[in-house]
Amino acid sequence: MDEEVIKVLKEMKGGKKKSIRGDKWIEEQGLILFRGKVYVPRDEELRKEIMCLHHNTSISGHPECWKMLELVMRNYWWPGISKYVLSYVDGCDACQRGKLFPEMPAGKLMPNPIPNVPWMDISVDFITGLPEAQGYDTILVICDRFTKQVHIIPTMKEMNSLGLVHLY
């Protein structure tokens, strides 16, 4: 337990009082209450169980950090509760998998400029997975954007960069 809590408990037992220090600490039905909330001692298993009951149930639905903190602090208190709750939610695998990471907008889409000379703007693509015919199983397609003229070149799937330069 924390030093302050031990000190308060000794004062309560010594004075046989049910409350002490301006009614911050109260003993009620065998529980120590701090400002009306159940004090949770330094027991990691107990604190994790409280977190699970408020976060991992189907009813609660994995609330985010601040909602989780509000739910736990309705009934419980211990020193450093905020930091503990925030680290618990940050470490929740299900929450991290479902979290959206906002990205900057992609910006305004701009069309490609219209080419004004043939063969200055081209597209190149391979068509693969074809059945073998005359020793070829792939087609290299080169298309001009200005004239829409197409060159179709038969080739093999195992093409390296030097072979592509030769075909081009």
PyMOL commands that set and color helices and strands:
alter all, ss='L'
color gray80, all
select helices_A, chain A and resi 3-15+44-55+65-73+81-90+93-98+161-167
alter helices_A, ss='H'
color red, helices_A
select strands_A, chain A and resi 19-20+25-28+31-34+37-39+76-77+122-127+138-144+150-155
alter strands_A, ss='S'
color yellow, strands_A
deselect
rebuild
show_as cartoon
